[in-house]
C-alpha cells in the first residue's frame, strides 16, 4: 500500500485526487485542505509521498516542502500549481521537490503513474 498525503486548499482538487488515487486500492490517501493542519499530522516514515499545492493562503507550499524534507528526506514530494513561474519551479527542485505538476492536470492517470514512479524511485 502506497501512503500518500494530499495538501491543497482547493477542496475540488484535493477530493478529486483523493478519489482518483483511492480507486485503484493501491493507495492509502489522506487529504488536508490546510497545510498547517497537514504538517501537524506529518510524521517521518508515515507517508511515502506528498502531493503539495504551492500557492495556499494559510502557508506557502515551498515552506511546507522544506519542513517535509527536514522531517523525512526520503518522502517523495510532487509540487502542484496553476500559477507556474520558472523561479518557483527551480527553487522547489533545489529544496527537494521530486516533480512539478501544472493544474489543471492533463490526465489523472498520468498523475497516478508519476506518483507511483517517484515513490518507487525514492524507496
C-alpha positions as semicolon CSV with decimal commas, in nm:
position;residue;x (nm);y (nm);z (nm)
1;X;0,000;0,000;0,000
2;X;0,141;0,340;-0,103
3;X;0,073;0,603;0,162
4;X;0,004;0,947;0,013
5;X;-0,074;1,283;0,170
6;X;-0,250;1,545;-0,044
7;X;-0,229;1,908;0,066
8;X;-0,434;2,154;-0,140
9;X;-0,657;2,438;-0,024
10;X;-0,890;2,381;-0,321
11;X;-1,127;2,110;-0,198
12;X;-1,235;2,020;-0,552
13;X;-0,875;1,935;-0,648
14;X;-0,797;1,757;-0,322
15;X;-1,106;1,538;-0,321
16;X;-1,069;1,461;-0,693
17;X;-0,711;1,339;-0,636
18;X;-0,813;1,151;-0,322
19;X;-1,087;0,963;-0,511
20;X;-0,874;0,902;-0,823
21;X;-0,580;0,757;-0,628
22;X;-0,803;0,567;-0,387
23;X;-0,989;0,391;-0,667
24;X;-0,706;0,151;-0,752
25;X;-0,683;0,014;-0,399
26;X;-0,302;0,056;-0,411
27;X;-0,303;0,389;-0,227
28;X;-0,392;0,491;0,126
29;X;-0,472;0,860;0,077
30;X;-0,503;1,130;0,341
31;X;-0,625;1,471;0,224
32;X;-0,581;1,803;0,403
33;X;-0,717;2,135;0,280
34;X;-0,494;2,330;0,519
35;X;-0,112;2,300;0,519
36;X;-0,085;2,393;0,888
37;X;-0,316;2,107;0,987
38;X;-0,138;1,874;0,744
39;X;0,202;1,942;0,898
40;X;0,067;1,893;1,249
41;X;-0,018;1,535;1,135
42;X;0,300;1,469;0,934
43;X;0,541;1,219;1,091
44;X;0,863;1,080;0,947
45;X;0,802;0,747;0,775
46;X;0,423;0,779;0,781
47;X;0,389;0,880;0,414
48;X;0,565;0,756;0,102
49;X;0,475;1,070;-0,092
50;X;0,305;1,408;-0,075
51;X;0,113;1,595;-0,346
52;X;0,158;1,955;-0,237
53;X;-0,001;2,273;-0,371
54;X;0,249;2,556;-0,394
55;X;0,007;2,850;-0,352
56;X;-0,210;2,835;-0,039
57;X;-0,336;3,123;0,174
58;X;-0,256;2,965;0,510
59;X;0,108;2,880;0,432
60;X;0,333;2,878;0,125
61;X;0,391;2,532;-0,023
62;X;0,767;2,592;-0,052
63;X;0,799;2,634;0,326
64;X;0,590;2,319;0,374
65;X;0,823;2,135;0,132
66;X;1,124;2,243;0,340
67;X;0,958;2,116;0,658
68;X;0,869;1,781;0,497
69;X;1,225;1,732;0,373
70;X;1,364;1,822;0,717
71;X;1,135;1,571;0,890
72;X;1,160;1,295;0,627
73;X;1,415;1,338;0,343
74;X;1,307;1,009;0,181
75;X;0,946;1,123;0,129
76;X;0,871;1,191;-0,240
77;X;0,713;1,533;-0,295
78;X;0,527;1,646;-0,605
79;X;0,452;2,017;-0,619
80;X;0,126;2,129;-0,785
81;X;0,021;2,470;-0,908
82;X;-0,190;2,656;-1,158
83;X;0,048;2,953;-1,137
84;X;0,390;2,844;-1,252
85;X;0,698;3,058;-1,267
86;X;1,043;2,930;-1,355
87;X;1,183;3,071;-1,028
88;X;0,939;2,870;-0,816
89;X;1,000;2,552;-1,016
90;X;1,376;2,585;-0,981
91;X;1,353;2,675;-0,612
92;X;1,121;2,382;-0,537
93;X;1,363;2,138;-0,704
94;X;1,658;2,295;-0,522
95;X;1,494;2,236;-0,183
96;X;1,391;1,880;-0,259
97;X;1,080;1,854;-0,478
98;X;1,084;1,544;-0,695
99;X;0,845;1,666;-0,960
100;X;0,616;1,954;-1,055
101;X;0,261;1,924;-1,196
102;X;0,060;2,203;-1,355
103;X;-0,311;2,232;-1,281
104;X;-0,545;2,157;-1,441
105;X;-0,399;1,809;-1,487
106;X;-0,392;1,669;-1,838
107;X;-0,484;1,325;-1,704
108;X;-0,544;1,176;-1,360
109;X;-0,394;0,850;-1,488
110;X;-0,070;1,040;-1,558
111;X;-0,074;1,186;-1,206
112;X;-0,116;0,836;-1,061
113;X;0,165;0,700;-1,279
114;X;0,401;0,981;-1,175
115;X;0,324;0,923;-0,805
116;X;0,398;0,551;-0,845
117;X;0,725;0,617;-1,029
118;X;0,855;0,870;-0,780
119;X;0,763;0,668;-0,472
120;X;0,934;0,360;-0,619
121;X;1,242;0,565;-0,706
122;X;1,262;0,709;-0,352
123;X;1,213;0,378;-0,165
